[in-house]
Every structure is written in structure tokens, then in C-alpha cells.
Amino acid sequence: MKIKIAVIGSTDFCQRTEQLVNKRKDIELNWYRYAEPSEAPSLLQTLKPCDALLFSGSLPYFYSKKLLDNLPIPAIYLQQDETAVAITLLHLSAQNQQDLSRVSIDVREQSYIEHVLNDLGRSVELPFVHLLKDDEKITTITSYHQTLSLQGKTDMAITSVHAVFEQLQQQNIPACKMIDPESTILRSIEQAKQQALLQKSNSAQIAVGIVKSISSRQNVETSIAKMASIMQARWSVHDGDFTLYTSMGNIESAIKNKEFLSTFQSLATKAKMAFGCGESIIDATENANFALNLIQLSDGHCFYMLDTNKRLHGPFPQSEVTVEMKITEPALVEMAEKTKLSPANISKLMQYSLMRQTKQFTANDLALYLDVSRRTAERTLKKLVDYKYATIIGEEMTYRQGRPRALYEFNFHPYF
């Protein structure tokens, strides 16, 4: 199967990728060239059908980020690393005998510079480093290098942005482009290919939707037929319950379809709906029923999708959070066995730990996040404290009257 990858980048980058893959039979590259990274979003409007997107760097990618959220294909960008910095500095010092202390450089991450300097034993210092921001203007980057050059502080500018290099050349300011290693480019192309294959595999998975009417008097068939048409699904009805047969890819597309969501909202007060995916209709139906049971505990104005890996997605359309419904990490399995908490609750606790700016929280804070009563949150925290997965570190008094609230901290590692 030949994978089609759209490459969005400068003319120089597109020519280089063309040279690197011209003999490969497993991929087909289509090039979309820009003069400046800010043109990337408009190029997305001209895309031909493809399986993945590869941007030449972080700037065109982040300029396009809002549009990418609506595309059903994976998108990655060539990530700069220490190798690119090291090769570029080596080239300058070896070929041009450049004094690296009089060089200005723009990079994505400060760590790229620090790691290279640490490897060199700090025998070289690069005092003029500009960190690229997500949606930074090209003129800002150019101005940084230009100012240092005109002040006589630098003899050479190293830039990660091709458009900046061209602007500096036009102003007769000595400049060179960051060298992207051949291995990094090939690795990025391979990553785009593998993500496209994974996306195709996941999208082709069987998906089953189950819709249960709240009342036998409710007429929901018109809404079901409309949603089925959008999802390209076949549907049947038995004893007032509807079953839809489609694919995971069609569901993912429907979730981003405003007409589909609008139709669901008109259905939400009349019926419950959930989807399941799996390698067979039996697996997908079982997962759909599991997800449906969760909805029956809520207000019904949402739906979930449980995929073949037991990851719960939703509640849609309010949120696209993913919760693990099974755990295999030994430390988490032990945690579940000791506390008797479900995999879903442990997954939510880990997400809660990662999202908070401050590590201290109250039972009320946790209850609001989990959408449960304060008493339920307190019972959960008691189990965690009993087995030393959480600690009471103090109290807070938010009102003049009433008992102070206990402050907690998690003791488990959230990065499994």
C-alpha cells in the first residue's frame, strides 16, 4: 500500500525531501511550497487527498494548528534536536573557522543548545540565543539577528527558518541555515508513514452504535436515519432499540460534523446513545453496551465511544477526554488491587494530578473534577491515604465558620 504524504515547507526543504525519497515505492510525496511559514494555513486549503501531513518545522505547523484539528489525518513536523545544532556548529567552526562566541542562533528549545555545550565540556559559549515561539512573526526573528549584527556583537547568524535566512541575505548580513540531518528528515517521513498506517488501521475497525429510546412513545427514527446517513452506517431496529453498523473512522468524522452533533442534541432528551469499536461485531457491540451503561448514569445529553483498547472517549460533544478502562502497568495494577478503585477512576486521578498547577487540593476540588459528591471523593481519598498513595499535608479555612478542609497531595507517579 502506497502512503501519500503532503509536505508543506520551503522550496529548499521540498527539494531535499524529493532527493531523499525519489527511489522509494512505498510512499508518494506531494509538495506544497511557501515563501514564509505564515502561508502554510492557506496551502492547507489546496491539499489534494493524502494520508498524512509533514511540515518542515514547528512554525508552519503551529501557524496551521487550528485547521489541523479538523483534518482526519495525522500531522507532524520536522523536530529540531541536538544533532542539528551540533552539525551546524561543527560546519561553521570547521569550514569557516567561525568564532562561535560571536554567533547568534534561533532554536526551538534552550535544551538543544545546553546539551551540545555540555557534551563539549562548556569549552564553547553561545551568548546570543533566541527561542522560537509557536506563532512568532518572521520579522521578529530577523530583527533579533539584524540588531546584534549592526551592533557589532556578532559575525554570523544561524537560523532555523528559511525565510529569515533569505531576509538576512537581502540585508547583506552573514547568515547560514540550520542543517537538518538527513537521518532526521528520513525518520520524520517514516514517522508520518507509520502514523498514517495506524490511522488507516484504526479507522477501518468495526464500530457499533446502540440507541435506546427513553420512552416507547418517543419517535426517534428520523434522527437515527439522519445520523446514520452522516456516518455512512447501516441500521436496524429491534424492540424499539436501534443498532448502527459503521467504522471507527466514520464515527471520528461524524463527531466533528456540526449537523451530526445538532441532530444528536435533538435526540438527547428522547434516547441514550453510545458507540463501541472492536475487531468483530461481537466485541464492538459489547463495548457499545458498556459505554451505554455509563451514559445511563448521567443526564443523557452526551455520548461515549469505547475503543478496542478499552479506552473511553468522551463525553461528546462536551469533551474529548480519553480514560483508560483497563490497566496493565504493574504499579497501577497493584494500586487498583489495594484500593479497590476501578481502572477508570485511577486513570482520572492520574489525569487530575497532571492537569493541576498546584499539587495541593481538597476533597471538594476532586469532587468537582470527577463530577461526584464530596462524600464520594472523601471515600476515594481515604482509600488512597490508607495505602499511602495520598497524604494529608494540612488544612485550609475558607470561611469564618465551619470545619477547615483537609489539604491532600498525591504520592503516586502520574507518568506511567
N, C-alpha and C positions, 0 to 999 in steps of 0.2 A: 504494500500500500504506500503510494507516494504522498508525503505530507507537504502541503502548501504553506509556506511561511511568508508573511508580509514583512519586509524590512523597511523601517522608517528611520532615515538618517541622512547625514550629509552625503554629498556626491562622493567624497573621498572614502567614507565608510562603506557605501554601497558598492563601489568598485572593488574594494578589498574583499568583501564577502563573496562577490562574484568570482574572483580569482581563486578563493579558497575552496569553493564547493562546485566548481564547474564540471567536475567529473563524477559527482555523486548522483546515483539513480534513485535514492530513497527519499529525496527532498526536492522541492521546487521553490525557489525564492522569487518573490516579486518585489521590486524595489520602488520605494516612494521617497524621492529626494527633496530635501528642503534647503533653503539658503540659511534659515535661522531656526532653532528649535521651537520657537513660538508658532511656527507654521504647521507643526505636527497635528494639532486638532483638525485643521482644515483638510489635511491629507487623509485623515481617517474617514472623512465624508466621501472619499473617492475609492475606498477599498473595494477590490473585487473579492469574490468568495475565497476564503482561506481558512486554514485550520489553527493558526497561531500568529501572534504578533511579536516582532523583535525590534525594540528601539535601540538606537546606537548609544544611548546614555540616559542618565537619570533626568536631565532637564526636559527632553521631549516627552518622556514618559509621564512626568508629573504635570506638565502642561496639559496632557490629554487625560488625566486621571478621571475626571467627571464623566467623560464619554466612554471610558473603558468599562465603567460599572454596568453599562447597558449592553455590552457586547457579550455574546455567548461563547467566546473563545478565549483561551489563556493569553496573557500578555506579559512579557518580561522585558527587562532592559539589560544591556551590557553593563555589568557591575565592575566598577574600578576596584583594584586591590593593590596590595603592596608590590606585587610583581610589576605592574605597570609603572609605578613610581620609581622602583629600583632600576628598571631597564632604561627609563628616560634619563635619570640622573647619571647612570653609567655611560650612556651615549654622549651626554654633554661633556662629562669630565674626560672621557677617553678620546672622542673625536674632536671636540672644540677646545679642550683644555680649559673648560669654563670654571671660574671660581664660584663654587656653589653657595658661598655666603652672600653673593650678590645676585641671587636669583629670586624672582617672585613666582609663586605657583598657586594654582587654584585646584582644589581637590574636594571630593565629596565628604570624606571623613578625616578628622585630625589623626586618627589612629594609623591611617596608611603611612603618614609621614613618620610618626613616632616609632612604629615598628621597624621601618627601614633604618632610622637613625640608631635605634637600639642595636640592631644587627651590625651596624658599622662601629659600635662602641662609642657612639657620640663623638666621633672624630670629625664629623661634619655638622654644621648648623645651618638650618634654613629659616631665617628670621621672618621672611615675608610669605605668610601662608593665608590664603583666602578660602574659606569654607563655602562651598556652593549650597544655596538654598533651593527648596523644591521648585518654586516658580520664579526664580530670580531673573531680572532683565539682563539681556546681553550687554547693554550699555554700562550697567553697574560693574560687571566683571572686567570689561575692557578698561573702564575708568580707573579701577584699582591698579592694574598693571601700568597704565599710562602715567598715572601720578607718580608712582615710585621711580619710573624711568626718567621722567622730566626733572625730578628732584635729585637725580644723580645717585640714587641709592641702589639701583640695580642695573645690570648689564644685559639681562636676559629674562624673558617671561615664558613660563611653561603653563600652557592652558589645556584644560580638558575639553574645551568647546571649540569646534572647528570655526564657527562664525566669529568668535573672539580672536582667533589666530589671524583670520583674514582682515579684520578691522585693525589689529595692531600692525600688520604688514603695510596696510594703506597709510598708516601714520608714521611709517619708517621706524617703528620700534622693534628691536630684535626680539623674535619670539619663535617658539617651537611648540608643536603639538605633543600632548601626552601620547606615548606609544602604547597602543593596545596590543598586548602579546597575541600572537597567532593562536596559541593554545586557549586563551580566554575567549576569543571570538568563536572558535570551534566548539568549545564547551557550552557557550550560550546558545548556539544554534542547536546543539544536541539536546539541551535542556528544553528549548521550545518544542522540538520534535517529540520528546518524551511526554511533555505536558499535554500536547495535542492528542497523542495516542491514549493517554489516560482519560482525557476528556471524552474522547470518542467511546471508549470502553464504558465509562460511567453513564454517558448519555444513552447508550444502547440498552442499558439494563431495563428489565421489565418493571413496570410500575402499575400499581392497582390503587384506585381511589374508591373509598366507600362513603356513601352519603346516606344518613339515616334521618328520616323525617321526624320531627318532634311530635307531630300530631298526624293521624291518618287523614285528617281533613285538609291538611296543607297541600296545595298544588305546587310542586317544585319542578315538575318535568320540563317546563320551558327553560328554566335556568340551567338545569342539568344539560339539556341539549345544547344550549349556547356555550357553556363551558367546555363540553366535550368537543365541540367544533373547534374552539380555540386551541385545545390541547391535542387535536387530531386523535381523539380517543374513540374507541367503540364502547358502548354502554348497554347495560341490561338492567331490568328491574325485577325484583322478587320480593313478594310480601311487603311492598312499599319501600324497600331498601334498594338503592341504586349502586351499581358497581361499574367503574370505568376502567378500561384497559388501555394503557399507553406506554410511554417510555419516560425514564428519568429526565432525559434531555428536553422532552416536550413539557414536562412539569416545570423545569427550571426556566424555560422560556415564558410559560404562562404566568409564573409568579411576577415577572417583570412587565406583564401586559396589563395596562390600565383597564381595558374593557373586561378582562377576566376578573380582576380584583373588584371592580364595580358590580359585576354580576354576583360575585360571592357575597358582597355586603348585603345585597337584596335577599340572598338566600340564608344569611347567617341567623336570622330570627326564626327561621322555619325548619332548619335542619342542621345536623352536625356533619362535618366533612374532614377526612384525613387521607393521607397517601402513604403507601409503603412501597419500597423497592426491593428487589431480590433477584437471584439467579433463576428463579422459577416463579410461576404464578402462585404456587402454594406459599413460598417464602414471602413474596410481596404482599399477599393477602393477609398473612399472619402479622407482618409488620404494620400494615394499614390498620388492622383491628387494635393492635397495641397502641398506636398513636391516637386512634379514635377514643379509646378509654381515657386518655389524658384530657382530651377536649371535653368529655362529659363531666369532668370535674371543674371546668372553668365556665365562663359566661357564654361560650359558644360563638363569640364574634371573632374567632381566629381558627386557623387550621395548622396542623403539623405534617411533617414528612419524616418518616423513619427510613434511613437508607440501609443497604445490605450489610454495612459495617456496624449497625446498631448505633448510628449517630442520629440524634433527633434534631431536626432543623425547624426553626420557628420560635414562637408563634407568628405566622404570617397573617395579615400584612404588617403587623406592628413591629416585628423584629425578625432578623435573620440569624439569631444566635444558634450555635451548634453545641449540643450537650451530648457527651459520651454516655450511652446507656449500658456499656459494658466496660470493664477494666481488666487489663492483663498485666500491668506493671506490678511486680511483686510487692513493692512497698504500699501501693494503693489497695491491692487485694488484702494485705494484712490489715490495713486501716479499715476496710469495709467489714472484715470479719470481726474485728474488735468492737467497733462502734455500732455495727448492725445498720449502718447507713447504706442506702442504695447507691449504685454507681452513678445514677443521675445526680443525686444530691452531692456526692463527692466532687463530681465534675463541676457543679455550680459553685461549690465552695472554693475550688481552685480558681475559677474564673473571677469570683468576687475578690479573692486575695490579690490577683494580678491587676485588677482594674483600679483598686483604691490608691490614692496618692499618699494617704497616711495609713499606717499599719494598725492603729488602734481603732476599735469600733465597738458599738453597743449591740445588745440583742435586738433592739429596735431597728438599728441600721440594717442588720442582717435580715430581719423580717421583711423590711421594705424591699430589699433586693430579691429575696426568694418568693415574695408575694404570698407570705404565710402569716399566721398570727404571731404576736410576740411570744406567746406561751410555747408555740411550736418551735420557734427559733431558740428559746431558752432551753428546751429539752435537747435540741441538737447540740447546742454549745456545752451542755452538761456532759454529754457523751464524749465530746472532744476533750474537755478538761479532764475528765476521769482517766482518759488514756493518754494524757499529756500531748494531744495534738493541738491544744489551745491553752492559753494561760490567762488568768485574771491579773491584770497589771495595775489596776487602780479603779477609781470611781470618778464620775463626773456629776455635778449638781447643776442641772439645767433650770430648775425652778427653786423658789424660796421654800416651798412646801413639798412634802413627799419624799420618798426614799431616793437616795442617789443611785445612779445607774452604774452597773459594773462595766469596766472597760476591758476588752479582750484583745489578744494578739494570737495569730495562728503560729504554730510551731512546725508545721509540715512544709516541705519543699514544694512550691507550686509549679516548677518547671519540669514535669515528667514528660 
